[in-house]
Amino acid sequence: MPSVAVKVYSLFFKLLLKHKLQHRSQMEDAESPFGVTSRPEESTAPANPSFGPDGVATKDIHIDPLTALAIRIFLPDPSLHRGGARPRWSPDLDRRNSYGGSPATPSHDHGRRSSYDGAGSAHENGNGADAAATAAGNYRGYLPSVMDARRRTDRSKKLPIIIQFHGGGFIAGSNTSAANDFFCRRMAKLCDAVVIAVGYRLAPESRYPAAFDDGLKVLNWLGKQAKLVECKLSMGTARGGEIGEVTRSQIVDTFGASTVEPWLAAHGDPSRCVLLGVSCGANIADFVARKAVEAGKLIEPVKVVAQVLMYPFFVGSVPTHSEIKLANSYFYDKSLCLLAWKLFLPEDEFSLDHPAANPLVPGRGPPLKCMPPTLTVVAEHDWMRDRAIAYSEELRKVNVDAPVLEYKDAVHEFATLDMLLKTPQAQACAEDIAIWVKKYISIRGHEFSY
């Protein structure tokens, strides 16, 4: 069972969440096309474009002038040679019990989670130092040098990209919150990957499909960035200029000027893209994965190689066993979540079997056999767990690699909630995710096996 501290904190959390939801539901004329991506009462972590003690630099970018959609990029220091090092395993906290799939590290009887159907990272050679200030003299963050970019024109020397969608029931949370910032830094270091945290528009100011559209916009923006870099490199070669000059690059055509994002240009490999969704963010990630499958080669060079669904926010009109037994579970109980769905879905579209809510409704294309490998993380005391497991089972029936990691004594958002972020179980979950993800983002010959 969860600790007494978690139980007490859960009571206060639900009271505060209920008050917020009721307040949002009473707002008149709240809808706004531009939208909001954070709430004033939430603590935020400022962006730091220089590599700090943890070796991760961050920057915020507003990518859509017509909406509030923004992203935060997390870049692990490219000068640190990681070489796909194994996570630090604690002899007294072995968390894995494997059922089926490839051989795994031997585990003790006191494993912290169960794995259903258990089926290295590229490294950088850059200097990692902060570049000189720009011509304006007001930027003191990291900028890739020309020589750094030249070395990285070969994709094998670039980092994979993880697109992360935060939780919060569609009505709260932020990509720049202190908790989400900590989690994304952790994943960037463990996976040795560039993490793009998406600040999608929140409800009720922006109801469905705003948040889902924002997720797709980020994927398309990433593809545009990759094409801009290829165009810039081609122009540089044709003109005999400096290949890889990406620190202040713009591509100008009859439609205006498009700026090349230097961190992604120098370090990002969009052909190894992973979607990671937390709670309601998992619903967005699954939607974006489906759209990526439908788009096919239209989004090249972006390729979604896998997705991670952490305790997804799935519901349905026919209740599962966990939805009945755990309806009054910790932090996010069923009544609060249903109120969040009412705030998110348009009134004339509200249904627990809405395609955004229930992944198992018929006609929700594309065919499941076309979906990318999908890792699902569930908690023992989460009322939404059974439907997430059922979705994973349907994926496995059509031969999609779709293991489930179930964590004992865990609650919804046990690995991402501010109070629980630094617990051993949260660290264990992040390491387990990194192990699985590296199977799909590692360069051939450097696979990370377990």
GIHU-V701699 format. One record per residue. N is the residue number from 1. PHI is phi as a letter, one per 40 degrees, with the letter a starting at -180 (999 if undefined). PSI is psi in degrees with one decimal (NA if undefined). Layout:
{{N | PHI | PSI} {N | PHI | PSI}}
This chain:
{{1 | 999 | 150.7} {2 | d | 156.2} {3 | c | 165.3} {4 | c | -39.0} {5 | c | -41.5} {6 | c | -41.0} {7 | c | -43.8} {8 | c | -45.2} {9 | c | -35.1} {10 | c | -39.3} {11 | c | -47.7} {12 | c | -37.3} {13 | c | -44.9} {14 | c | -36.3} {15 | c | -44.0} {16 | c | -41.0} {17 | c | -40.0} {18 | c | -41.3} {19 | c | -42.4} {20 | c | -43.6} {21 | c | -42.4} {22 | c | -38.1} {23 | c | -42.7} {24 | c | -37.8} {25 | c | -22.4} {26 | c | -3.9} {27 | c | 130.6} {28 | c | 140.7} {29 | f | 42.8} {30 | c | -24.2} {31 | c | 137.5} {32 | a | 126.9} {33 | c | -35.8} {34 | c | -45.4} {35 | g | 178.2} {36 | b | 151.8} {37 | b | 1.4} {38 | a | 165.7} {39 | b | 145.2} {40 | c | -29.4} {41 | c | -7.1} {42 | c | 137.1} {43 | c | 138.7} {44 | b | 155.8} {45 | b | 126.1} {46 | c | 149.8} {47 | c | 145.3} {48 | b | 102.3} {49 | c | 6.3} {50 | b | 153.9} {51 | c | 116.1} {52 | c | -163.4} {53 | d | -29.6} {54 | c | -2.5} {55 | g | 22.6} {56 | b | 128.4} {57 | b | 150.0} {58 | b | 150.1} {59 | a | 150.0} {60 | b | 138.2} {61 | b | 129.9} {62 | c | 108.5} {63 | c | -7.0} {64 | b | 109.9} {65 | c | -17.3} {66 | c | -12.9} {67 | b | 178.1} {68 | c | 1.8} {69 | d | 126.7} {70 | a | 165.0} {71 | b | 157.5} {72 | b | 125.7} {73 | c | 131.3} {74 | b | 114.7} {75 | b | 114.3} {76 | c | 145.6} {77 | d | 115.7} {78 | c | -11.7} {79 | c | -12.2} {80 | c | 121.8} {81 | c | 111.8} {82 | c | -43.4} {83 | f | 28.5} {84 | g | 36.7} {85 | c | 146.8} {86 | c | 146.7} {87 | d | 154.6} {88 | c | 113.7} {89 | c | 132.7} {90 | c | 125.7} {91 | c | -23.5} {92 | b | 10.0} {93 | a | 61.5} {94 | c | 119.6} {95 | c | -7.2} {96 | b | 129.1} {97 | b | 120.5} {98 | b | 138.5} {99 | b | 105.7} {100 | g | 168.7} {101 | g | -164.6} {102 | c | 158.5} {103 | d | 145.2} {104 | b | 169.2} {105 | c | 132.7} {106 | d | 139.9} {107 | b | 157.5} {108 | c | 172.3} {109 | c | -14.3} {110 | b | 41.2} {111 | d | 149.4} {112 | c | -12.0} {113 | a | 160.6} {114 | b | 147.5} {115 | b | 120.8} {116 | c | 127.2} {117 | f | 51.5} {118 | d | 107.4} {119 | d | NA} {120 | 999 | 177.6} {121 | c | 142.9} {122 | c | 149.3} {123 | b | 161.2} {124 | b | 157.6} {125 | b | 16.8} {126 | c | 174.3} {127 | c | -24.5} {128 | g | 4.7} {129 | c | 154.8} {130 | c | 132.9} {131 | c | 171.7} {132 | c | 163.7} {133 | c | 159.6} {134 | c | 177.9} {135 | d | -33.5} {136 | c | -17.6} {137 | g | 15.9} {138 | b | 10.7} {139 | b | 123.2} {140 | b | 17.3} {141 | c | -175.2} {142 | c | 131.9} {143 | b | 127.8} {144 | c | 135.4} {145 | c | 169.6} {146 | c | -42.9} {147 | c | -37.3} {148 | d | -47.5} {149 | c | -35.9} {150 | c | -41.4} {151 | c | -29.3} {152 | c | 11.0} {153 | c | -21.6} {154 | c | 122.5} {155 | c | -26.3} {156 | c | -13.0} {157 | b | 10.5} {158 | b | 168.8} {159 | c | 145.0} {160 | c | 166.9} {161 | b | 130.5} {162 | b | 120.7} {163 | c | 118.4} {164 | b | 136.0} {165 | b | 121.1} {166 | c | 168.0} {167 | c | -171.1} {168 | h | 14.3} {169 | g | 23.6} {170 | g | -9.4} {171 | b | -8.7} {172 | a | -176.4} {173 | g | 165.4} {174 | a | 150.4} {175 | c | -14.9} {176 | b | 7.4} {177 | c | 157.3} {178 | c | -40.5} {179 | c | -45.0} {180 | c | -35.8} {181 | c | -44.2} {182 | c | -45.0} {183 | c | -44.3} {184 | c | -36.8} {185 | c | -43.0} {186 | c | -45.4} {187 | c | -36.8} {188 | c | -40.0} {189 | c | -43.7} {190 | c | -38.5} {191 | c | -7.8} {192 | f | 56.9} {193 | b | 156.3} {194 | c | 125.2} {195 | b | 129.1} {196 | b | 106.7} {197 | c | 124.1} {198 | c | 126.3} {199 | c | 81.8} {200 | c | 162.4} {201 | c | 140.3} {202 | c | 157.9} {203 | c | 156.9} {204 | c | -1.3} {205 | d | -37.4} {206 | b | 99.6} {207 | c | 176.6} {208 | d | 136.4} {209 | b | 26.1} {210 | d | -52.7} {211 | c | -38.6} {212 | c | -40.7} {213 | c | -38.2} {214 | c | -40.2} {215 | c | -41.7} {216 | c | -36.0} {217 | c | -38.5} {218 | c | -40.9} {219 | c | -42.0} {220 | c | -37.3} {221 | c | -39.4} {222 | c | -41.8} {223 | c | -39.8} {224 | c | -40.8} {225 | c | -43.0} {226 | c | -40.0} {227 | c | -34.4} {228 | c | -40.0} {229 | c | -44.9} {230 | c | -40.1} {231 | c | -42.4} {232 | c | -43.0} {233 | c | -39.5} {234 | c | -41.9} {235 | c | -38.8} {236 | c | -39.0} {237 | c | -43.2} {238 | c | -33.3} {239 | c | -2.1} {240 | g | 21.0} {241 | c | -165.7} {242 | c | 113.1} {243 | c | 130.1} {244 | g | 11.4} {245 | c | 91.8} {246 | b | 8.0} {247 | c | -32.0} {248 | b | 44.7} {249 | c | 141.4} {250 | b | 139.6} {251 | b | 121.3} {252 | b | 128.8} {253 | b | -166.9} {254 | c | -14.7} {255 | c | 0.0} {256 | h | -160.9} {257 | b | 137.9} {258 | b | 130.1} {259 | c | 135.8} {260 | c | 127.3} {261 | c | 114.7} {262 | c | -37.0} {263 | c | -45.1} {264 | c | -36.2} {265 | c | -40.1} {266 | c | -29.3} {267 | b | -16.4} {268 | c | 139.9} {269 | b | 96.7} {270 | c | -11.5} {271 | c | -7.2} {272 | b | 76.4} {273 | b | 131.8} {274 | b | 136.2} {275 | c | 131.8} {276 | b | 116.9} {277 | b | 139.5} {278 | b | 120.9} {279 | f | -119.1} {280 | c | -24.2} {281 | c | -25.6} {282 | c | -35.5} {283 | c | -40.9} {284 | c | -43.5} {285 | d | -42.8} {286 | c | -38.3} {287 | c | -45.5} {288 | c | -38.9} {289 | c | -42.3} {290 | c | -42.9} {291 | c | -34.5} {292 | c | -39.0} {293 | c | -43.5} {294 | c | -36.6} {295 | c | -33.3} {296 | g | -124.2} {297 | c | -7.9} {298 | c | -22.7} {299 | b | 5.0} {300 | d | 146.0} {301 | c | 8.3} {302 | c | 134.1} {303 | b | 119.7} {304 | c | 108.7} {305 | c | -17.0} {306 | a | 164.6} {307 | a | 151.1} {308 | b | 121.6} {309 | b | 106.8} {310 | c | 115.1} {311 | f | 67.8} {312 | d | 154.6} {313 | c | 46.2} {314 | c | 142.0} {315 | b | 178.1} {316 | a | 161.7} {317 | c | -29.8} {318 | c | 111.2} {319 | c | 143.6} {320 | c | 175.9} {321 | c | -44.4} {322 | c | -31.6} {323 | c | -25.9} {324 | c | -48.1} {325 | c | -36.4} {326 | b | 25.5} {327 | d | -29.8} {328 | b | 42.1} {329 | c | -176.7} {330 | c | 146.5} {331 | g | -70.8} {332 | b | 92.2} {333 | c | 172.4} {334 | c | -40.7} {335 | c | -39.7} {336 | c | -39.9} {337 | c | -37.0} {338 | c | -35.1} {339 | c | -37.6} {340 | c | -40.0} {341 | c | -36.6} {342 | c | -32.3} {343 | c | -26.7} {344 | c | -45.3} {345 | c | 142.9} {346 | d | 147.7} {347 | d | -38.1} {348 | c | -4.3} {349 | b | 1.3} {350 | c | 124.9} {351 | a | 138.4} {352 | c | -12.7} {353 | b | 20.3} {354 | c | 143.2} {355 | d | -26.2} {356 | c | -20.9} {357 | b | -40.7} {358 | b | 111.4} {359 | c | -8.6} {360 | b | 6.6} {361 | c | 141.6} {362 | c | 152.2} {363 | g | 14.7} {364 | c | 71.9} {365 | c | 168.5} {366 | c | 177.9} {367 | d | 142.4} {368 | c | -28.7} {369 | c | -15.8} {370 | c | -7.4} {371 | c | 151.1} {372 | c | 163.0} {373 | d | 135.2} {374 | b | 117.6} {375 | c | 128.9} {376 | b | 128.8} {377 | b | 126.7} {378 | b | 158.7} {379 | b | 145.6} {380 | c | -38.1} {381 | b | 38.3} {382 | b | 122.7} {383 | c | -14.8} {384 | c | 2.5} {385 | c | -42.0} {386 | c | -39.6} {387 | c | -34.4} {388 | c | -42.0} {389 | c | -39.8} {390 | c | -39.4} {391 | c | -42.2} {392 | c | -39.2} {393 | c | -39.4} {394 | c | -36.9} {395 | c | -40.2} {396 | c | -30.1} {397 | c | -26.0} {398 | b | 24.8} {399 | g | 29.8} {400 | c | 134.9} {401 | c | 105.9} {402 | a | 69.5} {403 | c | 159.3} {404 | b | 131.0} {405 | b | 113.4} {406 | b | 126.9} {407 | b | 125.8} {408 | c | 147.6} {409 | f | 18.2} {410 | c | 157.2} {411 | b | 169.6} {412 | d | 134.1} {413 | g | 32.1} {414 | c | -21.3} {415 | b | -0.1} {416 | b | -11.4} {417 | c | 142.4} {418 | d | -41.6} {419 | c | -27.7} {420 | b | -0.8} {421 | d | -35.6} {422 | c | 12.8} {423 | c | 155.7} {424 | d | -33.9} {425 | c | -36.9} {426 | c | -42.4} {427 | c | -41.5} {428 | c | -42.5} {429 | c | -45.1} {430 | c | -41.0} {431 | c | -39.9} {432 | c | -40.6} {433 | c | -44.3} {434 | c | -39.9} {435 | d | -46.9} {436 | c | -43.0} {437 | c | -36.2} {438 | c | -17.5} {439 | c | -26.5} {440 | b | -11.6} {441 | b | -4.9} {442 | c | 144.4} {443 | c | 142.9} {444 | d | 130.8} {445 | g | -12.9} {446 | b | 27.0} {447 | c | 144.5} {448 | c | 110.4} {449 | b | 158.5} {450 | a | NA}}
